[in-house]
Amino acid sequence: MSKINDIIHSTANKISIHLTAKIGQRYFVMLLSFFVGIASGLAAVTLKHAVDAVKQIVIGLSESGYSFLLIFSPAVGILISMLLVRYVIRQNLGHGITQILHAISQSGSSLKKHHVYSSVVTSSFTIGFGGSVGAEAPIALTGAGIGSNIAKLFRQDYKTITLLMACGAAGGIAGVFKAPIAGMVFTLEILMLNLTMASMVPLMVSAVTATSLTYWFIGQDVEFSQSQIHPFTLSNMPYYLLLGIFCGLISPLFTRALWLPERLMATIKNHWLRWAIGSLLLGLLIFLLPPLYGEGYSTIGVLLRGSTTEILRGSPIEHLTGESEFGLLLFAGLILLLKTVATASTTAAGGVGGTFAPSLFMGAVAGFFFAALLNALGVVGLPTANFTLVGMAGVMAGVMHAPMTAIFLIAEITDGYELLLPLMLVATVSHVVMEFFAPQSIYTKPLAVKGELLTHERDKTVLTLMHLENVIETDFTPVHSEATLGDLVRAVSTSRRNLFPVVNNRNELIGVVSIVEIRDFIFDQSRYENTYVRDFMDIPRAFVSSNESMTSVMKKFEDSGAWNLPVVSNRTYVGFVSKSKILTTYRDVMTHITYE
């Protein structure tokens, strides 16, 4: 097997060298982006077909009189996914988008080979059997894995690997939604890549290729092709504004409600018990509220078509709510409250999926609930389908901190460009309100807490990509605190540095001595044996921990005004970090990541 791998890598290297010399690096990357688009598009088609096939079997059985299967079917899908993750893949797949962001900032944009298929396989079982999550984050991770591994196969540098990873993610999103513009904007807004116009071309190539492939295998209809959208009315703009605020308030609740059950379930150490509790809870929720099954796109389609009473079908509590306006509102309110519990139960139990589709589902139900409530109260007569559509953009923009992605995605998957103005208003307002409550999105918060998040601010991006261990200088000569001035002078004679760390018997840093501080005594030999290092020692203005982020290090430089700071690990002396070394490394990293 290793011999075959060697042959493959050797051949790929020869192809890369030949084509780069023949057509140039820029066109070679475009060619690779085309193949990344094909592969990510095929992955999207495979995932959609796999999810639909499993879902048809389960729904078919439940409609044949085995409705109780809805209670247990999610447990089956989650169990299969969990076993594959634990015993075959042997790596936690986690939240797909967060993994991509972590790979870009901390792993040289390198994703393992299993990412080419693992998320597709596991999420197919999770979602197909009823897991209340989405397939979009898994397909984005799959596309990114395809791009990363193709780039590594042809021995590309970091910036090209990152670009092709973005191409794969764009292709996956574009393919699964048939939305090429949204796929491109997704990489810029959510993956937060700073790209030049020249590097946009490979993204377009991948997105268009993946979408065309999906058209070929699935058809050219948009995801929600039968929406009963009414013409845009300017007089409804104040209500769209209120909807934006409503979605902005729901978004932080959605995010926090997702984290809480996951944290509670994480306290259960036995993974079989977690699976049993999470799966049973999810099954009961789906049995009572069938719209919580799977991605929820069928429910969104029902609301967009205006056939709102259909969402009650199959629910054992249908006779309690009835089909009245307020009964329908009560049912929609229950769905709105319990969707996050269903999604969190799925992932906490061991299922694989993302929050992309749940945020769209929540937005659709929120938009419908908002309009239907005002209509039921007799305040105004609003087109519920329009508010359902626009609400999808509102919650998605808030939860993901991605208003542009939300605007173009909803316009593309619903053919709702006629509502572009309210889409822009609701997405923007929701995003602004959400930022007030939560500055980080559901994907970026875990990385931001660790200081590992790349942003659109280039300085912060470069500092995030820099690692402290690469700028620590260890050629400073330590001296003991009880050493004499004579010992210090001998150390000076053999050192190229003018700064000397002072340590104790346990090699703990207790101070520093600068040549500047001892220059008045250095030639006074009468003091060599009766004057000690501790007499000249200064306490450093700040200490740097060996595991500290570069952003924190730079802040310490700014606050202290120092040019050199000592680095310690549990008080043990490690070395020094200097501003000049950081600036040199900064320039190198900037060159390394800048797209041309």
C-alpha positions in Angstrom: 0.0 0.0 0.0 2.8 2.4 0.9 4.4 1.6 -2.5 1.2 2.6 -4.3 1.0 5.8 -2.3 4.6 6.6 -3.2 3.9 6.0 -6.9 0.8 8.3 -6.7 2.6 11.1 -4.9 5.6 10.8 -7.3 3.3 11.0 -10.3 1.3 13.9 -8.9 4.6 15.8 -8.2 5.8 15.3 -11.8 2.4 16.5 -13.1 2.5 19.5 -10.9 6.0 20.5 -12.0 5.3 19.9 -15.7 2.0 21.8 -15.7 3.2 24.7 -13.6 6.1 25.1 -16.0 3.8 24.8 -19.0 0.8 26.9 -18.1 2.0 28.8 -15.0 1.0 28.5 -11.3 -2.2 30.6 -11.7 -3.7 28.5 -14.4 -2.6 25.3 -12.7 -4.6 26.3 -9.6 -7.6 27.1 -11.7 -7.3 23.6 -13.2 -7.2 22.1 -9.7 -10.2 24.1 -8.6 -12.1 22.6 -11.5 -11.4 19.1 -10.2 -12.2 20.2 -6.7 -15.5 21.5 -7.9 -16.3 18.2 -9.6 -15.4 16.1 -6.5 -17.3 18.4 -4.1 -20.3 18.5 -6.4 -20.4 14.7 -6.6 -20.1 14.6 -2.8 -23.1 16.9 -2.5 -25.2 14.8 -4.9 -24.2 11.6 -3.0 -25.1 13.1 0.3 -28.5 14.4 -0.9 -29.4 11.0 -2.5 -28.2 9.1 0.6 -30.2 11.2 3.0 -33.4 11.0 0.8 -33.1 7.2 0.3 -32.8 6.5 4.1 -35.5 9.0 4.8 -38.0 7.5 2.3 -37.6 4.1 3.9 -38.2 5.3 7.5 -41.1 7.6 6.5 -42.6 4.9 4.3 -42.7 2.5 7.3 -44.1 5.1 9.6 -46.9 6.0 7.2 -47.7 2.2 6.8 -49.0 2.1 10.4 -45.6 2.0 12.2 -45.6 5.6 13.4 -44.0 4.5 16.6 -40.8 4.0 14.6 -40.3 7.7 14.7 -39.5 7.4 18.3 -36.7 4.8 17.7 -35.4 5.6 14.2 -33.2 8.5 15.2 -31.5 6.2 17.7 -30.6 3.8 14.9 -29.1 6.5 12.7 -27.1 8.1 15.6 -25.9 4.7 16.7 -24.5 3.9 13.3 -22.8 7.3 13.1 -21.4 7.0 16.6 -19.9 3.5 15.9 -18.4 4.7 12.7 -16.8 7.7 14.4 -15.5 5.8 17.4 -14.3 2.6 15.8 -13.6 3.4 12.1 -12.8 7.1 11.7 -11.5 7.4 15.3 -11.6 11.2 15.3 -14.4 13.4 16.6 -16.0 15.1 13.6 -17.5 17.8 15.8 -18.9 20.9 14.2 -17.8 20.9 10.6 -17.3 24.7 10.0 -15.4 25.1 13.2 -13.0 22.3 12.1 -12.4 24.1 8.8 -11.6 27.3 10.6 -9.3 25.5 13.0 -7.5 23.8 10.2 -6.8 27.1 8.5 -5.5 28.9 11.6 -3.7 26.1 13.4 -3.0 23.1 11.1 -1.6 24.7 7.9 -5.0 24.2 6.2 -4.4 20.4 6.4 -7.4 18.1 6.8 -7.0 14.3 7.1 -7.9 12.0 4.2 -11.0 10.6 6.0 -12.6 14.1 5.8 -13.1 13.3 2.1 -15.9 10.8 3.0 -16.4 10.6 6.7 -18.9 13.5 7.2 -20.9 12.4 4.1 -21.3 8.8 5.4 -22.1 9.6 9.0 -24.4 12.5 8.4 -26.4 10.5 5.9 -27.3 8.0 8.6 -27.9 10.7 11.3 -30.2 12.9 9.1 -31.8 10.1 7.1 -33.0 8.3 10.3 -34.4 11.6 11.7 -31.5 13.4 13.4 -32.6 17.1 13.7 -29.5 18.6 12.1 -28.3 19.8 8.7 -26.2 18.3 5.9 -24.6 21.6 4.9 -21.8 21.8 7.5 -20.8 18.2 6.8 -20.7 18.8 3.0 -18.7 22.0 3.6 -16.2 20.0 5.6 -16.1 17.3 3.0 -15.5 19.8 0.2 -12.8 21.4 2.3 -11.2 18.0 2.9 -11.2 17.3 -0.8 -9.6 20.7 -1.6 -7.0 20.3 1.1 -6.0 16.7 0.1 -5.8 17.5 -3.6 -3.6 20.5 -2.9 -1.4 18.5 -0.6 -1.2 15.7 -3.2 0.3 18.2 -5.7 2.5 19.7 -3.0 1.1 23.2 -3.0 2.1 25.8 -0.4 -0.1 27.0 2.5 -1.9 29.8 0.6 -2.8 27.5 -2.3 -3.9 24.7 0.1 -6.1 27.3 1.9 -7.5 28.6 -1.4 -8.4 25.1 -2.7 -9.9 24.2 0.7 -12.1 27.2 0.3 -12.9 26.1 -3.2 -14.0 22.7 -1.9 -16.2 24.3 0.8 -17.7 26.7 -1.8 -18.4 23.8 -4.1 -20.0 21.7 -1.4 -22.4 24.5 -0.4 -23.1 25.5 -4.0 -23.8 21.9 -4.9 -26.0 21.0 -2.0 -28.1 24.2 -2.4 -27.7 24.8 -6.2 -26.5 28.2 -5.1 -23.2 29.2 -6.6 -23.2 32.8 -5.4 -24.0 31.8 -1.8 -21.2 29.2 -2.0 -18.7 31.8 -2.9 -19.9 34.4 -0.4 -19.8 31.7 2.3 -16.1 31.3 2.0 -15.5 35.0 2.2 -17.9 35.7 5.1 -17.9 32.6 7.3 -14.4 31.2 6.6 -13.2 34.8 6.7 -10.6 34.6 3.9 -9.0 37.7 2.6 -8.8 37.1 -1.1 -7.8 39.2 -4.1 -9.9 39.4 -7.2 -7.4 37.1 -9.0 -8.0 34.4 -6.4 -11.8 34.7 -6.7 -11.6 33.0 -10.1 -10.8 29.5 -8.7 -13.7 29.9 -6.2 -16.1 30.7 -9.1 -14.8 27.8 -11.1 -15.5 25.4 -8.2 -18.9 26.8 -7.3 -20.1 26.8 -10.9 -18.7 23.4 -11.6 -20.3 21.8 -8.5 -23.7 23.5 -9.2 -23.7 22.4 -12.8 -23.0 18.8 -11.7 -25.9 19.0 -9.3 -28.2 20.4 -12.0 -27.1 17.4 -14.2 -28.0 14.7 -11.6 -30.8 16.3 -9.6 -32.4 18.9 -11.9 -32.4 22.7 -12.3 -35.3 23.5 -10.0 -34.4 25.6 -6.9 -34.7 23.9 -3.5 -38.1 25.5 -2.8 -39.5 25.9 -6.3 -43.2 26.1 -5.5 -43.1 29.0 -3.1 -46.3 31.2 -3.1 -44.4 34.5 -2.9 -46.4 37.6 -3.1 -45.1 40.8 -4.8 -43.1 43.1 -2.6 -45.1 45.9 -0.9 -43.3 48.9 0.4 -45.9 49.4 3.1 -44.8 46.2 4.8 -41.2 47.4 5.4 -41.9 48.5 9.0 -43.0 44.9 9.7 -39.9 43.5 8.0 -37.9 45.8 10.3 -39.7 44.3 13.3 -39.1 40.8 12.0 -35.4 41.6 11.8 -35.3 42.6 15.4 -37.4 39.5 16.3 -34.9 37.2 14.4 -32.0 39.0 16.1 -33.4 38.2 19.5 -34.1 34.6 18.6 -30.5 34.1 17.2 -28.6 34.3 20.6 -31.3 32.2 22.3 -30.9 29.6 19.5 -27.1 29.6 20.0 -27.2 29.4 23.8 -30.0 26.8 23.8 -27.8 24.6 21.5 -24.8 24.8 23.8 -26.6 24.1 27.1 -27.9 20.6 26.4 -24.6 19.6 24.8 -22.7 20.7 27.9 -25.2 18.9 30.2 -24.8 15.8 28.1 -21.1 16.1 28.1 -21.1 15.6 31.9 -22.3 12.1 31.3 -19.1 10.1 30.7 -20.7 6.9 29.5 -21.2 7.4 25.8 -23.8 4.6 25.6 -25.9 6.4 28.2 -25.5 9.7 26.4 -26.7 8.0 23.2 -29.7 6.4 24.9 -30.8 9.6 26.6 -30.3 11.9 23.7 -31.8 9.6 21.1 -34.9 8.8 23.3 -35.5 12.5 23.9 -35.1 13.3 20.2 -37.4 10.4 19.3 -40.2 11.6 21.6 -39.9 15.1 20.3 -40.2 13.9 16.7 -43.1 11.7 17.6 -45.0 14.6 19.1 -43.8 17.2 16.6 -43.0 15.5 13.2 -41.6 18.7 11.6 -38.6 18.2 13.9 -37.6 15.1 11.8 -34.4 15.6 9.9 -33.4 18.8 8.2 -37.0 20.1 8.2 -37.0 21.3 4.6 -40.3 19.7 3.9 -41.9 21.9 6.7 -40.2 25.0 5.2 -41.7 24.0 1.8 -45.1 23.7 3.3 -44.9 27.1 4.9 -43.6 28.7 1.7 -46.5 27.1 -0.3 -49.0 28.5 2.1 -50.4 25.1 3.1 -49.7 25.8 6.7 -52.1 23.3 8.3 -50.1 20.4 6.7 -47.4 20.9 9.4 -49.9 19.4 11.9 -50.3 16.2 10.0 -49.1 13.1 11.8 -48.8 14.7 15.2 -50.7 13.1 18.1 -51.4 16.5 19.6 -53.1 17.7 16.4 -56.6 17.3 17.9 -55.5 19.4 20.9 -54.4 22.4 18.9 -56.9 22.0 16.0 -56.5 23.8 12.7 -57.6 27.2 14.0 -55.3 30.2 13.7 -54.4 30.1 17.3 -54.0 26.3 17.3 -51.6 26.6 14.4 -49.7 29.4 16.2 -49.4 27.3 19.3 -48.0 24.4 17.3 -45.5 26.7 15.5 -44.5 28.1 18.9 -43.8 24.7 20.2 -41.7 23.8 17.2 -39.8 27.1 17.6 -39.1 26.4 21.3 -38.1 22.7 20.9 -36.1 22.7 17.7 -32.9 23.7 19.5 -33.5 20.9 22.0 -33.9 18.4 19.1 -30.8 19.6 17.4 -28.7 19.6 20.6 -29.9 16.1 21.5 -28.9 14.8 18.1 -25.3 16.0 18.3 -24.9 15.3 22.1 -26.0 11.7 21.5 -23.3 11.2 18.9 -25.0 12.2 15.7 -23.1 14.1 12.9 -24.6 17.2 11.4 -24.5 20.9 11.3 -26.6 23.9 12.4 -27.0 25.4 8.9 -30.4 23.8 8.2 -31.7 24.2 11.8 -31.0 27.9 11.5 -33.0 28.1 8.3 -35.8 26.0 9.8 -35.9 28.3 12.9 -36.0 31.3 10.6 -38.8 30.0 8.5 -41.0 29.1 11.5 -40.1 32.4 13.2 -41.1 34.4 10.1 -44.3 32.5 9.8 -45.1 32.8 13.5 -44.5 36.6 13.4 -46.7 37.2 10.4 -49.4 34.8 11.5 -49.6 36.3 15.0 -50.1 39.8 13.7 -52.7 38.5 11.2 -54.5 36.6 14.0 -54.6 39.7 16.2 -56.1 41.7 13.4 -53.2 44.2 13.3 -52.5 43.8 9.6 -52.8 41.3 6.8 -49.3 40.1 6.0 -48.3 37.5 3.4 -47.0 34.6 5.6 -45.0 33.0 2.8 -43.0 36.2 2.3 -42.2 36.5 6.0 -41.4 32.8 6.2 -38.8 33.3 3.4 -37.3 36.5 4.8 -37.2 35.0 8.3 -34.9 32.3 7.1 -32.4 34.9 6.1 -32.9 36.7 9.4 -32.0 33.9 11.8 -29.3 32.5 9.6 -27.6 36.0 9.4 -27.8 36.3 13.2 -26.7 32.8 14.1 -23.8 32.6 11.6 -22.9 36.3 11.6 -23.2 36.1 7.8 -25.8 38.5 6.4 -24.5 38.4 2.8 -24.5 34.6 2.8 -28.0 34.6 4.1 -29.3 37.1 1.6 -27.9 35.4 -1.5 -28.6 31.8 -0.3 -32.3 32.5 0.4 -32.7 34.4 -2.8 -31.1 31.5 -4.8 -32.9 28.6 -3.1 -36.3 30.2 -3.2 -36.0 32.2 -6.4 -37.0 35.1 -4.2 -35.0 37.9 -5.8 -38.2 40.0 -5.8 -37.9 40.2 -2.0 -34.2 41.3 -2.1 -34.9 44.6 -0.3 -36.6 43.0 2.7 -34.1 40.2 2.7 -31.3 42.8 3.0 -33.2 44.7 5.7 -34.0 41.7 7.9 -30.6 40.0 7.5 -28.8 43.3 8.4 -31.0 44.2 11.4 -30.8 40.6 12.8 -27.0 40.6 12.4 -26.6 43.9 14.2 -28.9 42.8 17.1 -27.1 39.5 17.4 -23.7 41.2 17.5 -24.9 43.2 20.5 -25.6 40.0 22.4 -22.9 37.7 21.0 -19.9 39.2 19.2 -18.9 35.7 17.9 -20.9 33.3 15.8 -21.8 29.7 16.7 -18.8 28.6 14.6 -16.2 31.1 15.7 -16.8 31.4 19.4 -14.8 28.2 20.4 -11.8 29.4 18.4 -12.1 33.0 19.5 -11.9 31.9 23.2 -8.6 30.1 22.5 -7.2 33.0 20.4 -7.1 30.7 17.3 -9.6 32.6 15.1 -8.7 34.2 11.8 -10.5 37.5 11.1 -10.7 39.9 8.2 -8.2 42.1 10.0 -4.9 41.1 8.4 -2.8 42.0 11.4 -4.8 39.8 13.7 -4.8 37.0 11.1 -1.0 37.1 10.8 -0.6 37.0 14.6 -3.0 34.1 14.9 -1.0 32.1 12.3 2.2 32.9 14.1 3.3 30.5 16.9 5.3 31.6 19.9 7.7 28.6 19.8 8.9 29.9 16.4 10.0 33.2 17.7 11.5 32.3 21.0 15.3 32.9 21.1 17.3 30.7 23.4 20.9 32.0 22.9 20.8 34.2 26.0 23.2 33.1 28.7 21.5 32.5 32.1 23.4 33.5 35.2 22.7 32.5 38.8 21.4 35.1 41.2 24.2 34.2 43.6 26.9 34.6 40.9 29.5 37.3 41.4 30.1 40.3 39.1 33.3 38.4 37.9 31.1 35.5 36.8 28.8 37.9 35.0 31.7 39.6 33.2 32.9 36.1 32.0 29.4 35.4 30.8 29.4 38.7 28.9 32.7 37.9 27.2 31.3 34.7 25.6 27.8 36.0 24.8 26.5 37.9 21.8 23.6 39.3 23.8 23.4 42.3 26.1 20.6 40.8 28.2 21.1 38.0 30.8 18.3 36.0 32.5 18.8 35.5 36.2 17.8 32.1 37.6 17.7 30.3 40.9 18.7 26.7 41.7 15.5 25.4 40.1 16.2 27.3 36.9 13.2 29.6 37.7 13.5 33.1 36.2 13.7 35.7 39.0 15.1 38.7 37.1 17.2 40.0 34.2 20.5 41.9 34.0 21.3 44.3 31.2 24.9 45.3 30.2 23.6 48.9 30.2 23.0 48.6 34.0 26.5 47.3 34.8 28.6 49.3 32.3 29.8 51.6 35.2 31.1 48.6 37.2 32.2 46.1 34.5 35.8 47.3 34.5 36.1 47.8 38.3 37.9 44.5 39.1 37.9 45.3 42.8 34.2 44.5 42.9 34.3 41.3 40.9 34.3 39.0 43.9 32.2 40.9 46.5 29.4 42.1 44.3 26.7 39.8 43.2 24.3 39.5 40.3 21.3 40.0 42.6 22.6 43.5 43.3 22.2 44.5 39.6 19.1 42.4 38.8 15.9 44.0 37.6 12.4 42.5 37.6 11.1 42.2 34.0 8.3 44.5 33.0 6.2 41.4 32.0 6.5 37.7 31.6 5.4 35.6 28.6 4.0 32.1 29.2 5.2 29.5 26.8 1.6 28.6 25.7 0.5 32.2 25.2 -1.0 33.5 21.9 0.8 36.0 19.8 -2.0 38.5 20.2 -1.5 38.4 23.9 2.3 38.7 23.5 2.0 41.8 21.4 -0.4 43.4 23.9 2.2 42.8 26.6 4.9 44.5 24.4 2.5 47.5 24.0 1.7 47.7 27.7 5.2 47.3 28.9 7.1 49.3 26.3 9.8 46.6 26.3 11.8 45.3 23.3 12.5 42.0 24.8 10.4 39.9 27.2 11.3 36.6 29.0 9.4 33.4 28.2 8.7 31.0 31.1 6.9 27.7 31.6 5.6 27.3 35.1 8.2 30.0 36.1 11.0 27.9 34.5 13.2 30.0 32.2 12.7 29.1 28.5 14.1 32.0 26.5 13.3 35.5 25.2 11.0 36.9 22.6 11.9 40.2 20.9 10.0 42.7 18.9 12.5 42.6 16.0 12.2 38.8 15.7 8.4 39.1 15.7 8.4 41.7 13.0 10.7 39.6 10.8 8.5 36.6 11.3 5.4 38.8 10.6 6.8 39.8 7.2 7.5 36.2 6.4 4.0 35.0 7.3 2.4 37.9 5.4 4.3 36.8 2.3 3.3 33.2 2.9 -0.5 33.9 3.1 -0.9 36.7 0.6 -2.9 35.6 -2.4 -1.7 36.9 -5.8 
